[in-house]
Amino acid sequence: MSRLLVIPAAGLGSRLGSSVPKVLVQVAGTSMLDRILHLYRQSVDRVIVIVNPNSAEMVRRHAAAHPDAARIECVEQLAPTGMLDAILLGIPAGAGYRPSNIWVTWCDQVAVHPKTIERLAARTSPQMEDAMVLPTVRQRQPYIHSERAHDGRILRVLHRREGDVMPETGESDMGLFALSPKAYFERLPEYAESVEVGRATRERNFLPFIPWLARTEVVTTFPSESPMEAVGINTPEELATIESYLRSMGSE
């Protein structure tokens, strides 16, 4: 079995006030990229990092110095058109690896618990019948919320950033997704042919792909280990929160 990990990491880290690309921002003394590579080292075989062309050389030098450099490839996202397009950029290179499944994680989701990763790995064998598997978390004042039908199928994904009205308590993804080869190499490009840009962000978002896929394929969710896993690092306050959490977990 071979798993491919795609990491959209083209952000500049401007909201963090960083002088380096976001993926190289230090979190409790270790860059986001190194933390992600360590988290998934035992679970994936190849890694594709989607980078901004303005910082591509810096990220490539950093990756080249990593002990697992031979397993890492950087692909440039020439225009900031959204996460969907970033994830699609992994397809040409990823197809050559013939992965049994494809994992996607945002570069700033560095607080994912190893037990959550273990559960995801257990649900994504080479014979997996589900088109997508993802951990979710229940939280108050969610940034993302998945609306479900009576049978549990995800009908819609609400996004605070796009101006959607959010519930007081909701169910959010945590920036980690596992796709079957068919879902990644066939269904995702099919979805991308007709998707519209977000109302507020004017970007092509990935999350609406989840309910689109769930109309015709099996999308499975399971609870993550901790609500803190869903916290991405976009501001200095979130950085401080995650650093404190990692220290409390002994994960510095």
N, C-alpha and C positions, 0 to 999 in steps of 0.2 A: 504494500500500500504506500502511496506517496501523496502527501498533502501539500498544497500550495497555499501560502499566506500572502495576501495582497494588502499593503498598507498605504492608503491614501495619505500622503504627507507633504502636500504642496503648500501648506500654510506658511506664512512669513513670521508668525509669532508677534504681529504688531500689537495686538491687545495685551500681550504679556510684557510689552516694552522691551523685547529681546533684541540683542544685536546679532543673534544667530538664527537660522531657520528654526521654526517651531519644533521640528522633530529632533533637533540637537539641544533644545533647552534642558538644563539640568534640573532633575527632580530629586531632591535629597542627595545630591552629589553624583547622580548618574543620568546620562542623557535619556530622553524619552525613547529614542531608537534602541539603545542598548537594553533598556528595561523590557521593551517589547520582544526583542530577540531572545532575551533570557527567559521570559515567560513562556514562549512558544517553542523553545529549542527542542524539547523532547516530543513535541506533537506534530511539527511540520518539517518538511524536507527541503523546500525551496521557498524563498522570500522575494517578492517583488515590491520595491518601494517606489511610489509615485511621487516625484519631486518637482519643485518649481525650477524652471530653467535658470533663474537668477541665483539660486543657491545649489544647483545640481552638483557643481564641482566640489563644493565643501562637503556635501553629504556623501558623495562618492569616495572622497578621501577618507572620511570617517568610516564608512562601511568597509573599505579596503583594508583598514587596520584592525578590523574585528576578527577574532579567531575563526568565525564562521563565514569569512568573506567569500569563499568559493560558492556558497549557497545563496548569495544575495545579489540581486540585479536591480539597478535603478533605471526607471523610465520617466521621461520628462512629460509633464502636463503643460503644454505651451500656452493655454489660455485658462483662466480661472472660471470655468463654466459650471463647476459643481462636482459633488461627490460621485454622481452617476457616471459622468464622463471620466473621472479619475479611475474608477473601478474598471470601466471598460478598457482602459489603456493596458491593463494587465493581460488581456485576452491574447494578443499576438504572441507574446513571449510565453505565456502560460500554456498555450496549446502544445508547445513543443515538449513540455514536461509530462504530458498525459497524466495529470493528477487524478487520484481517485475521488477527491473532493477538494473544494476551494474554500478557504477561510478568508474572511475580510475583517480587519479591525482598524478603527481610527487610531492614529498615532498617539493621541493624548489619553487613551484609555489604559493607563499604566497600573491601575489598581485592581485589575481583574484577579480574582482569587484562583490559585492553582486548582482548587477542587472544582470550580466552575469549568475550567479548561479540561479537566479530566472527564467531567460529565459530558461535555461536548464531544470529546474524542470517542467516548463510549457509544455515542449516538450517530457517529459518522464513519461507519465501516465502508469498505469498497462496495458492498452490496446495498448500501443505504437506499431505501425507496423514497424517502422524503426529498422533496426538491430543496427545502431549506430548513435548517434547524438553528434556533437562536435562544440564548438565555434572556430572560426579562426580569424586571424588578418592579414591585409596587412602591409608589412613593407619593408623598403629598406635593402639591403644586408642581406637577411634572412639566418638563420641557417638551417631552414627546409623550403621546398617549395612543395606544392601540385600541380602537373600538372593535368589539367582537359581536358576532351573531349569536343566537341562542345555542347553536351547536359548537361554539368556541372558535369558529373560523374568523380570522382577522378581516374586517370589512374596510377599515379606513385607518390611516395613521395621521393623527393631528400633530401639528408642529407649531409651538408658540412663536417661533421666529417668523413663520409665515402669516401670523395674525389669527390663527385658529382659536376659537373659544375652548379653553381647557377645563377639565373637571378639577374639583378640589383634590381628589386622589386618583391617580391613574397608573397605568401599566406602561412602562417604558422599555425599549431595547437598551442595551448597554454597549453599543458600538462594536458588537462581535456577532458575526454571522457565518454559518457554514452552508455552502451551496453544493448541489450535485453538479457533475460536469455538464449535464443537459441544461440545468438552470443557469449556469454561468456562461457557457459557450454558445447556447442557442436561445434560451428564453430571455436573458437579459438584453442582448442586442435587439431582439424582437420588440421588447418593451421600449427600448430607447428610440425606436423609429418614430413613435407617435407621442412620446411624453412631452408635456408642456413645462415651461420654466415656472419656478415658484412665484407666487404673487408678489411677495415682498423682497425675496433675495434675488430674484431674476436668475436663479441657478437651476440646473437640472439635478433634482434630488434623487437619492437612491431609495429612501425609505418607502415612498409610494409603490415601489416595485413589490413590496411584501404583500399587500392586499391584492394587487394585480395578479401575482403568481398564485395566491391562495384561491383564486376563483376556479382554477383548473388543476392545481397540483396540491400536494400535501405539504403544508408548512407547520412545523412542530415547534413549540416553545417549552421551556422548562425554567423553574425559578433559579436565579443566581444565588450565590452563597451570601452576599451582603449588598445592601442598597448602595454602599460606597463605590461599588464597582462601576456604577453607571455615571459617576462624576467624571466628566472630561475636563481637561485643563485649558481654559481659554483666558483666564484673568489671573492677576497676582493673588487674588483671594482664593480662587480654586486651587492654585498651585500650593499655597500655604495649607489648605485643607487636606489635600492629598499627601503632602509631605508629613503632616501630623499623623494621618491615618497609617501610612507606611511605617512610620516609626513605632506606632502602637502595636503593629502587627509583626515587628521585627524584620521588616522587609526593606530596610534602607540599602 
